Amino acid sequence: MRLSVLKGRVVDPASASDRSADLHVADGRIVAIGAAPPGFRADRTLDASGLVVAPGLVDLAARLREPGFEYKATLESEMRAALAGGVTSLSCPPDTDPPLDEPGLVEMLKYRARGLDQARLYPLGALTVGLKGEVLTEMAELAEAGCIGFSQAGAPIVDTQVLRRAMLYANTYGFTVWVRPQDPHLARGGVAHSGPVAARMGLAGIPVCAETIALHTILDLVRDTGCRVHLCRLSSAAGLELVRNAKAEGLPVSADVAVHHLHLIDVDIGYFDSQYRVDPPFRSQRDRDAIRAALADGTLDAICSDHTPVDDDAKQLPFAEAEPGVTGLELLLPLTLKWARETRTGLLAALDKLTVGSIAVLGPSAAGGRIAVGAPADLCVFDPEEHWTVAPEALASQGRHTPYLGMELSGRARFTVVDGRVAFER
């Protein structure tokens, strides 16, 4: 298919380019920016007047709930939500049922995703068998099946020797280990940020030191093994300072933050509203401000949705009993734009955290993240000024729980192009 996207504002963080231009696509790749090639005739033309044409968004954390949790969401519904949010590539954690610890399971998931022919899927393999933190998986075989990294998702590895061996194994093959830094003992039973708000509400707290103690261990193991590590969903000022120092030291680490942590703090949980139940929890305003500063100075490489669909039965419970998780694929773009406006961050720098930074974490096997002649034609064409109200019926995801229900946001994808075809249009 030949496609022309005309009169749009083409924003490409990879080349620091922001200009008005036409794009021309053939055979799944961008063939020209500006004038069409000689003899080029488009099968379809998109009018992007007043719209931003950006690389397709890349999400580092989207739970798709298959296999095993189809009552919460399905691969089809969540891939559709990804396209509705302008996301063309996404990574899913291995905490399915059964976990992604065998090549056959990974191949089945990739096959299902290919059959849907929607966004590109880059699964993470389980670091240990059954995510039990005891026996290492066959990472080399999982990588051959399509895994781009290895993770425990939210399951802890209590035995540090196991984690060290996993990192040595991963480093031998050049694999990346994805870790969410949280000490399981200090976090046990906690549901909110350990501070005055949790104390006043009688909620069990998760202290900041649960993150920093885990980070000290992980970073020391990086020094010992040389393994490349991606740190997932950082939440505290103290933790970010450790990562900042580690990067200055030259350690091979990268880090991301969930988009809702750019805005919300512990005070926002109000009267025990379970829509605000997330893990890691919303922390203090000081921590939120430190997250914003860390995005500005490059300590944080990427913003992710941390998309976690939860069913009504698990969410509509008292705060301490509710399952953590919010829907985020369709809110990733507008919440990032909201942060950019509030901090006076330019559009190039904001989109960098959703494209270039994210694709660098996924590694060289991942497609997309830039607009250039010869690059895969994965595009997000969005209206940064479109106002819309977040409501269950406005979301494509099967998960409808988010703190932003009923709120008005700005910015929405109009067209999502994957591999040169219009996979979504509003």
Secondary structure, DSSP 8 states (H G I E B T S, - for coil): -EEEEEEEEEEEGGGTEEEEEEEEEETTEEEEESS--TT---SEEEE-TT-EEEE-EEES-B---TTT-TTT--HHHHHHHHHHTTEEEEEE-S-SSS-S-SHHHHHHHHHHHHHHT-SEEEE-EESBGGG-SSSB--HHHHHHHT---EE-TT-----HHHHHHHHHHHHHHT-EEEE----HHHHTT--EETTHHHHHHT--EE-THHHHHHHHHHHHHHHHH--EEEE-----HHHHHHHHHHHHHT-SEEEEEEGGGGT--GGGGTTT-GGG--SS----HHHHHHHHHHHHHTSS-EEE--B----HHHHSS-TTTS---B--TTTHHHHHHHHHHHHT--HHHHHHTTTHHHHHHH-TT---S---TTSB--EEEEEEEEEEE--GGG--SS----TTTT-EEEEEEEEEEETTEEEEE-
